[in-house]
Amino acid sequence: MEICKADKSERRDYKMSSEYNKILRVLWIILFANIAVALIKIVVGRMVQSTSMVADGFHSVTDGASNVIGIIGVKIASRPVDKGHPYGHKKFETMAGLFIAVMLFLMGMEVIKEAFCRIISPVQPRISTASLLALLATLITNIAVSKIEYSQGKRLGSDVLISDSLHTKSDVFVTIGVLSTLILIKMGFPPIVDTLASFVVAGFIMNAAYGIFRRAGSVLVDKYAVDEELIRSTVMEFESVKDVHKIRSRGREDDIYVDLHIMVDPQMSIEQAHELAHEIERKIRSVVCENIQVIAHIEPFEAEHEAED
């Protein structure tokens, strides 16, 4: 029996290691793409003296930096269960998402500061067709990166990939705004449009930071992970179950923990109750997801009602 448990544990560890390796491969590919995009935006932005384009470039720098943070977080999260961490290290990946949010917030503040400086000392951007084409190329790259990263994050259940894809998605909207601004200036609009666009860039950056912070924070403070009524209705499908209460859940999409109290006939044997608990766990896994661990506390139904009376 112990050998079977060991084999099952080894298979689970191998699967987890394989998934983390896939996440790391995606992060490395995205990192190099983000570095290239950031360099193009910053260099071209400096050449044409566009504050919004340079701000967008630094926003792309944070994309690359968030990839590095993600790689570090995933490396730690991939460590197996040990005595000091009986639930594993997966929350380190979620913590990496919080670092990304903080970094985005600081970058947004820096963009706002730069925009105020340009209001005091305005500069006329020198827009060229080449600069617009360069920005369009980075926009297409960011759209592809965001879609790929998000789909892989959902498939692999990775908080870092999903958080980073939201970061990159904000970069897409920012680039669209910057591109529109530069076109307007080329058409004859005043340079203040470029400075105002920097505030819009900062707004998107701050919004992305908030979204990532809310998502990662929900996991770290153990916000419920599964709807209580879904678990209740699933458990009550079993005829042997008289009632269910004290339902709690926590965790990430790929690592959910549920505990609940199940009330059964007091004449039920220990073996029957044990088998019922396993059947309920299998049912919840089929309804919710495979990556879920259920702890069921069995209680006698009549005794509970006598105590209430």
N, C-alpha and C positions, 0 to 999 in steps of 0.2 A: 504493500500500500504506500509506503514512504517513497519507494522507487518511482511509482507513478506520479506522485506529487512532485518529485524532483524533476522528472521529465517534463511535466506540464510547466513548471516554473522556468526551466531552461528554454522551452519553446517560446514562452511569453517574453523572456529577456531577449531572445534572439530576434523576435518580431519587433520589439521596441527598439533594439539597436539598429535594425535594418531601416525602420521608419526615420529615426534620427539622422542616419546617414543620408537619406533622401532629402531631408530638410536642409542639411548642411550643404548638399550639392546645389540646391536651389538658391540658398543664400549667397554662396560664392559666385554663382553666375550673375545674380542680380547685383552684387557688389560691384563687379567690374563694369556692368552696364551703367550703374548710377555714377561711378567715377567719371566715365566717358561723357555722360550727359552733363554733369556738373562743370567739367572743364570747358566744354563747348560754350555753355551759357555764361560762365564768368569771363572767359577770354573775349568772346564776342561782345558781351555787355560792357566790358571796360573799353573796348575799341570804339563802340558807338556812344559811350557815356550814358547808358540807360540804367538808372538806379533800380527800376523794377526788374529788369532782366538780370542784373547782378544779384539782387535779392533772391530771385528765383533760382539762380545758380547756387547760392549758399543754402537755399532750401534743399536743393539736390545733394549738396554735400552732406546734409543731415541724413538723407536717404542712405548714403554710403556708410556713414557713421552708425546708423541704426542697424545696418547689416552686420557690422563688426560686433556690436553689442549682442545682436541676435545669435551670432556664431558662438560667442562666449557663453551666452545663456543656454543654448542648446547643448554645448559640450558638457556643461555641468549637469543639466537636466537628464542627460543620457546615462548618468551613472546609475548602477543598479541599487536596489534596496540594501541598506546596511543597518547596523544596530542603532546608530544615531538618527537614521531617517527611515523608520519602518514603513512609511507611505511613499518612499521614493523621493526623487529630487525634481519632479516635474514643475513644481511651482517656481523654480529658478528661471524657467523659460518665461513664465508669466511675469516675473519680476523684471526680466529684460524688457518686456513691453512697457513697464512703468518708466524705466530709464529712457526709453525712446520718447515717451510723452514729455518728460522733464526737459530733454534736449530740444524738442520741438518748441516748447514754451519759451525757453531761453533764446532760441533763434528768432522767434516771433518778436520778442522784445527788442532784439538787436535790429531787426528790419524797421520797426517803428522808430527807433532812435535815428537810424540813417535817413529815414524819410523826413523827419523833422529838420535834420541838418540841411537837406536839399531844399526845404521850404525857405530856410534862411538864406542859403546860397544856391539859387537855382542854376541848372546847367541844361543847355539845349542838346538833346540826344542827336547823334548823327546816324540816321537810319539808312540802311542800304538793303537792296534786294537779297544780297548774300546773307546778311544777318537774319532777315526774316525766314529765309529757307533753312538756315541752321537751327533756328528756334522751332520751326515746323518739324524738322527731323527729330529733335529731342522730344517733341510732343508725341509723335508717333511711337517712339521708343518707350516713353513712359506709359502710354496706354497699354502697349503689349506687356510690359513688365507688371503693371498693376493687375491685369486680368490673369496672367499666368500665376503670379504669386498668390492671389486670392484663391484660385481654383485648387492649387496645390495645398494651400493652407487648410481648406475645407476637407480635401481628400485625406490629408495626413493628420488632421486634427491638431494643427500647430498654431498656438497663440501668437508666436513670433511672426510667422508668415502672414497671418491674417492682419495683425497690428501693422506690420510693415507695408502690407498692400494698401491699407487705409492711408498710411503716410504717403505712399507713392500716388494714390488716387488724388489726394489733395494737391500734389504737385501737378497733376494733369490740369485741374481747374485753374491753378495759379498760372501755368504756362499759357493756357487759353486767354486768360485775362491780360497777361503781358503782351502776347502776340497781337491782341486786339488794340491794346494801347499804342504799340509801336506803329501799327497801321494807321491809327487815327492821327498820330503826330506826323507821319509821312504825308498824310492828306492835308496837313496844315493846322491841326489843332495845337493849342499852346502846350509847352513842356510841362506845365503843372499837372497835366493828365498823367504823365509818367510817375510823378511823385505820389499822386492820389492812388494810383494803381498799387504802389508799395504798401499802402495801408490795407488794401484788399488782399494782397499777398499775405500780410501778417495775420489778417482775419482767418484765412484758410488754414494757415499754419496752427494758429491757436485752436481752431475747431478740430483739426486732426488730433492735436495733443489731448483735447478733452475727450474725444471719442475713444482713443487708446487707453487713457487713464480710467475711464468708466468701465471699459471691458475688463482690463487687467485687475482693477480694484475690486470688481464684483467677485472674482475668483479668490483673491487674497483675503477678503473679509467673509468668505464662506456664504455668499448669497445663494439662495436656493437654485439648484441646477435643473430640477425636473418639477413640473407642475404637480402639486400634491393630489389634485383630483384625478389625474391620469394614473398615478400609482394606486390610489384608492380603488378606482373602478377596475383596474387590472387585477388587484388582489381579491376583490370581492367576487370575481368570476369563479373562484374555487368554492365548491359546495361545503368543504370542511371549514372554511373560514366564516366565523360568526360576525366578526367586526374587526376593524383595523383603525389604529389611532397612533398619535405621536410620530407622524411621518416627517422625516427630515432628509434633506439632500444637500450636497455641496460638491464642489470640484469643477473641472473643466469638461469640455465636450468629449475629450478622449480619456477622461479619468474621473468618473463620477462615483460618489459614495452615497448610498441610501441606507438609512436605518429606520425601522418601524416596529410597532408592537402589534402582534396578530393574536386575536382571541379565538380559541377553538374549544371544542367539547372537552371538558375536564377528564373524560374517560379515555381520551386518545393516548395511545402509548408513546413513549419517547421515540421509538423507531419511526412511528407514523408521523409524529410532529417533525422529526428530522427530515424525513423524505418530503413532507409538505413544504418545508422551508426551501429545500433545493428546487422543487417544482416552481415555487413562486419566484425564486431568483432567475430561473431559466426563462420564465414567462416575461418578467420585467425586462430582461436582456433583449428578448425578441421584440418587445413593444418599443422600448426606449432606444437602446444601443447595446452593442456587445461589450463595450468598455465600461462596465458598471459592476460595482461590488455591493451586494445587499447583505445587511445584517438584520435578521428577523428575531425578535424576542417573542417567544410563545407564552401566552397567558390563558388561564382557564376562563371560559366565558361566564359560567354561572357564578363562580366565586367572585368575579369582578362585580357582577350585578348585585350579589348579596352584600358586598362591601359598600356599594352605593346606597342600598336600602338601609 
